[in-house]
Amino acid sequence: MPDQPTRNRATDGGPARDFADRHIGPDPAALAEMLKTVGYDSPAELMAAAVPDSILTAPGSPAPLDLPAAASETEALAELRSLADRNTVRTPMIGRGYYDTVTPPVILRNIMENPAWYTAYTPYQPEISQGRLEALLNFQTMVSDLTGLAVSGASLLDEATAAAEAMTLARRATKSKSSTFIVDADVFPQTLAVLRTRAEPLGIEVVVADLTEGLPEDEAFGVLVQYPSSAGAVRDPRPVIDAAHDKGAMAVVAADILALTVLRSPGELGADIAVGSTQRFGVPMGFGGPHAGYMSVREGLQRQLPGRLVGVSVDGAGKTAYRLALQTREQHIRREKATSNICTAQVLLAVMAGMYAVYHGPHGLRAIAERVHRQTARLAAGLRDRGFTVVHDDFFDTLRVRVPNGAAGKVEAAAERGVNLLRVDDDTVGISCDETTTDGHLAAVLAAFSGGDKAERPAPEPSSHLPQDLRRGVDYLDHEVFNTHRSETSLLRYMRRLADYDLALDRTMIPLGSCTMKLNATAEMESVTWPEFARLHPLAPLDQAAGTVSLVRDLERWLAEVTGYDAVSLQPNAGSQGELAGLLAIRGYHRGRGEADRDVCLIPSSAHGTNAASAVMAGMRVAVVACDDSGNVDLEDLRAKLAKHEGRVAAIMVTYPSTHGVFEETITEVCDLVHGAGGQVYVDGANFNALLGWAKPGRFGADVSHLNLHKTFCIPHGGGGPGVGPVAVRSHLAGYLPNHPGQPDAGPHTGVGPVSAAPFGSAGILQISWAYVRMMGEAGLRGATEAAVLSANYLAKRLEPYYPVLYTGDNGLVAHECIIDIRQIAKKTGITNEDVSKRLIDYGIHAPTMSFPVAGTLMVEPTESEDLEELERFIEAMVAIRQEIDRVADGKYDPEDNPLKNAPHTAEALTADAWEHPYTRAEGGYPVSRLRRYKYWAPVGRIDQAYGDRNLVCSCPPPEAFEE
Ligand SMILES: *Cc1c(COP(=O)(O)O)cnc(C)c1O
């Protein structure tokens, strides 16, 4: 092994410091000290000891990666600038579910560009997440009000996948024996395509029907109708909904969220489920995403909702508090019986959309919708005046214009005038207005149609084209929060207050095992909101997106290089969706070889819940493989399962390094055994931060992996999304990657169909991962992996005298995370892993992962980005907590009334006139002295989870709830 460090470090503080030196927390002196504690002379030696020889890219020393040399922050930003300059932003009037919108600057800067919001984690620890939980509750209230349905979830990945989730919800929740789902012929094409991708493996037959003729006779378990339709028509969905109910089917309405401010709600019209996108509520299009999809359901279906749901509960003092509700229906608990595989969703974007409603209020939103409608009506009048046929009389914001054999010409003429229209077919042009549509845009469109050079004047005030009996009053968003913050000062302070409630990466390490909460560098984030990237419509012609496409191709190539695979698709919007795409590729491969019977997916008992849920969605049966006492896949059990399912094994899904935080020595043997049985090997790449630059799954025996760009590749978690979950495959699976009906270049023509609404998924945030790779370069990436593994081993070594570390490899080392076992402590003292997690809040530290993959434990992943001082702060807290536990054990603390059981302590509780606990206030609030200088106060005490599930409330509580 080479002995010298793999990166060149400039002297401290010098101008030549590499970006890698800023990304990696510990400096060389700290790394040396940590190495000494762990007992190795160099990071390379540690890696060689920790990682099995059989998987090291080249045993002994890693093979070089073919990546460009590391760029500085300035250089990378200059390259991004020139990529941005290669994009052409035309006024996007294409529609199809994506509309230009004005992100209120106060929301742009204080949420979208604010690390207090974008670096937060999923709110599983509700006491330190009250801000984002409140913002999500605003989102749920908004969706529930506008759709007229009782319960809304806290966001889904996009409209098309929300529609697919609605389809499977309808199937679960109806008694109908039918396997037919009827879909409106006038639905967004990408929605139909995703429905088809998702229906096929589940044996659901998608029947497309012109619903203006009424519902077909077929038996069906559900119907989806688009409102307004893809072509812009506003039709009364009641006849379809009633006919669906008559045959025992559920009615799903895919509704435009802005149109609902002026149209009667799906709930009022009888729908069981509403789905859609909230993109046009202030979230940039970003060439496809990320945006928050929504789903709301009528009373009685809330337990079937996919994804996360925020609910109201109370804390120990009876104070109103928020937390995630009905968790037991989610994939991390129910696994293959889960209602869906959704884990990471779109929290940051849901927060933005909810704040857009707070910013505008009900009357503001309605005024926007009315203006959009007015502009559309003026355009329609202008086109009719000039002799063109506008197909529908009742519309909201979208027109279909008949131009026999002339569509291409009109679209081109509009493009010359700076406007993108939709070429529906040879004879039809689609035009959609939005919040940003000016008279100038209308004039340009009219000029394009009439062939005039001069700007044309659109018609004056027209009449409404909304059908009389579908018009809606302002019967929504009457809650205080949507009617209070009319001044920017007020809204700014509201957003700041919510941010202050929460602990995000801008205040503390978030040592969550399996989640890789590392630095999201500002230079990586900066270009996300540049209009050249942010304002691109996902269906804009590719030549207008040359810069983004070039960036996409770079990233695909770099990810293929570092993983050792042959082809990559960036389309999946989260790890869970990458899993589904990868399994669909395996399914397609087996079918292509005439082995359609292979439908068993082997999954080790330690796997993440999404794995099993995804396997079911891909039409597979889950067979669990046991783990042995040291946490490794039990090879005997694997052999037994392979024999039992002989000829039926489709795949094994293993996480590497394992979810136990160990580099399993037997991984290559696992791959060989499964291949020998004719199965494919799926390596869940969520833990790729332990391998990057050192080993390539595509070379050590795997056929397919997904990566989580929001873990290893620096996309921030956003409080629970966005994410990007690229799927990477070896060449034999490449023909089965996702593709897209709206963009032939987005995937292979032989592909399995889309798994996301947009051709390139959440293309608007790929700059983050691009910049990370570009600025780290080979040596930086390899150094980051070294530092991540070293930090985890350092924590394991330092904490071992106080807490047992559950699993290690043969050499006594862990990978990039370690599991601290609290089960014995709990048995002896009654202090649980939850008590330790809540007590860490009093120390100002975010809890590690609780009870995954082993109940009663804490999984700690420091990542490479935390410096030694922060690691020491964590160690100090954990050691102090251990001493508190000992006091409980010794009887010095009461077993129930002690600082651990009462954690977190609010300022209110500690300053109350009465203090009746048998420990001091200072022991409660300032257990270590550094807290006297800087202290985070949780806004609520420990939250009663069960109370909230017994009394389910999932929209804003009335103001009285907050009265003292
Ligand atoms: C995070 C994670 C997933 C799920 O990824 P999402 O992006 O949240 O959908 C799957 N497997 C493992 C091991 C993970 O840690």
The ligand as an SDF file (V2000), in Angstrom:
LIG
                    3D

 15 15  0  0  0  0  0  0  0  0999 V2000
  -31.9710    5.5130    2.3210 C   0  0  0  0  0  0  0  0  0  0  0  0
  -32.0320    4.0830    1.9850 C   0  0  0  0  0  0  0  0  0  0  0  0
  -32.9370    3.5890    1.0350 C   0  0  0  0  0  0  0  0  0  0  0  0
  -34.0860    4.4030    0.4670 C   0  0  0  0  0  0  0  0  0  0  0  0
  -33.7230    5.5000   -0.2360 O   0  0  0  0  0  0  0  0  0  0  0  0
  -34.7180    6.7400   -0.4640 P   0  0  0  0  0  0  0  0  0  0  0  0
  -33.9340    7.6440   -1.2800 O   0  0  0  0  0  0  0  0  0  0  0  0
  -35.0650    7.2600    0.8710 O   0  0  0  0  0  0  0  0  0  0  0  0
  -35.9270    6.2280   -1.1670 O   0  0  0  0  0  0  0  0  0  0  0  0
  -32.8340    2.2590    0.6620 C   0  0  0  0  0  0  0  0  0  0  0  0
  -31.9180    1.4370    1.2260 N   0  0  0  0  0  0  0  0  0  0  0  0
  -31.0650    1.8680    2.1990 C   0  0  0  0  0  0  0  0  0  0  0  0
  -30.0790    0.9190    2.8060 C   0  0  0  0  0  0  0  0  0  0  0  0
  -31.1020    3.2010    2.6120 C   0  0  0  0  0  0  0  0  0  0  0  0
  -30.2790    3.6290    3.5720 O   0  0  0  0  0  0  0  0  0  0  0  0
  1  2  1  0
  2  3  1  0
  2 14  2  0
  3  4  1  0
  3 10  2  0
  4  5  1  0
  5  6  1  0
  6  7  2  0
  6  8  1  0
  6  9  1  0
 10 11  1  0
 11 12  2  0
 12 13  1  0
 12 14  1  0
 14 15  1  0
M  END
$$$$
